[in-house]
Amino acid sequence: MLEALSLNFMQNALLAGILVSIACGVVGTLT
């Protein structure tokens, strides 16, 4: 777990995935 947190790439990938999933959910509910 510490190894994953130490990698900025992993943090950015997880954050991007969460933001994309939220964005898709919002767009899905609006359309």
Buried (B, 14 or more C-beta within 10 A) or exposed (E): EEEEEEEEEEEEEEEEEEEEEEEEEEEEEEE
